[in-house]
Amino acid sequence: MLNLKFIQDNPELVIEKLKRKNFDASEIVSTIIDLYRQKNILQSEADQAKSEMNKISKEIGLLFREGKAEEANAAKARTTELKENIKQVDVDFAEIEGKVNDLLVQLPNLPHDSVPLGKGEDDNVVLTTKGEMPVLGENALPHWELAQKYNLIDFELGVKLTGAGFPVYRGKGAQLQRALINFFLAEASKAGYEEIQPPLLVNEASGFGTGQLPDKEGQMYHATEDNLYLIPTAEVPVTNIYRDVILDAKNLPYKNTAYSACFRREAGSYGKDVRGLNRLHQFDKVEVVQIAHPEKSYKILDEMVKHVESLIVKLELPYRLLRLCGGDISFTSALTFDFEVYSAAQEKWLEVSSISNFETFQANRLKLRFREEGVKKPQLAHTLNGSALALPRIVAALLENNQTPKGIKVPKALIPYTGFEIID
């Protein structure tokens, strides 16, 4: 959530910056400023009423002692009237605060100055492309056919048990999933991240804290009776560990990693682009989260990008790194980098990771602050997170790119985790 004082002090800047996200904030910003102008008028009226009430209260006793009962009773009646006026101001204050909060949650985070202009994914900027592109034979298969051929993933059984977008992994397919999860967690541990095993359901406050609510409410599975939400990513519970917390600046950054199943009601459009593992309602992901000092968060973002890149390199997958444009960056993010890997049989790039700096946007919602020595007032921290990595499209690329006439080769880095070198 944007800082209210910053909006009041810099309305034109906020409006101009949000244009980069293709968001017209002019009406919302104007209404917020007008509401706070009303609040200031009410505050002035309340202050005058309190001042008058205090003055009259001091006079009432004196009037009674002087035998001026009629004037004293009139003064008492006036104080009663003033009290009612002050109570009404409090009611009006609460109403204004509610309206302002309703408007604030509609404003996206301000994009970093380096975010490119653009309307959608076609306008994202490719920063680098690396890795050897695989050359497949004429009979190369897409991953959904390979999964069926080697009995790795049963999509039809998932439909029977739950519905489309809920695949069942079996045999070496399940082992490959587990191997990737363990590999990603082990690499995160080496990089200094503390592992967390979070709950898969969160309350409304947690969803609001990281910006999923109310922006993405329709995209989340909702357990209505208990008012709990299935998590779309481990980012939500892990970042909320620090909700309503004041951290010691000398302990920053805090680094956490977590594996979780992820649940998303929206699974994209229909057709060839969503076949197999390309888009799912339930999938596995390892997440990395950092709580950082504002002065160091962009250096940390670069470090997180390099960490994710190292994972893809070790998996021997061709990849490219993108800087997301204003039209494709998320509601909560200030700057996002995406990694895509090349899927040879599909002949397309597949997104496998997003790494973002949210600056103070989430921290303001979370009331996540830190205190520096010698500084009285706590400051808002910066929050960052990244997929390290999301499994479905990694699996799709691994199966397709490594297929041979003898079977599917396992990358060297994964063999200690799978216990086998080939899927046949």
Number of C-alpha atoms within 10 A of each C-alpha: 24 21 13 16 10 11 18 16 11 12 17 14 13 22 21 16 19 19 18 22 25 16 15 16 20 15 10 17 23 15 15 23 18 14 18 17 12 15 19 13 12 18 16 12 15 20 13 14 18 17 12 14 20 12 12 16 16 10 15 20 14 12 16 14 10 10 11 13 14 11 14 21 14 12 18 17 12 16 21 13 14 18 16 12 16 20 13 14 17 15 12 15 19 13 13 17 16 12 14 20 13 14 15 18 17 15 21 21 27 26 27 17 10 12 21 21 18 19 16 15 14 11 16 23 18 14 10 11 14 12 14 11 13 16 11 15 11 7 9 18 19 21 28 19 15 19 22 12 12 16 15 22 25 18 21 15 15 16 14 11 11 11 13 17 24 22 23 16 19 16 11 20 19 14 17 24 20 16 19 24 22 17 20 26 23 14 16 24 15 10 12 12 19 16 18 15 12 18 14 18 21 19 16 14 15 24 25 21 25 25 25 20 17 13 16 15 15 13 16 19 18 18 13 8 6 8 11 18 20 20 26 25 23 29 25 24 24 25 24 22 13 18 21 15 14 16 21 14 17 11 11 15 20 16 19 21 28 26 24 21 17 19 23 21 17 15 16 13 9 9 7 9 13 14 15 22 22 20 20 22 20 18 21 21 26 26 27 30 27 25 26 26 23 14 10 12 21 18 10 18 23 14 12 23 22 11 17 24 19 14 18 20 14 12 17 18 24 21 23 20 22 19 23 26 26 32 22 20 28 19 21 24 25 23 27 26 24 23 25 22 25 26 26 25 22 18 10 13 17 20 19 22 25 23 25 26 27 27 27 26 26 28 27 21 20 24 18 26 24 22 17 13 9 6 8 8 10 16 21 23 28 26 27 28 27 26 26 31 26 25 22 21 25 25 19 25 26 23 25 26 27 20 26 17 9 9 15 19 18 21 17 12 15 19 16 12 16 21 12 14 15 17 18 14
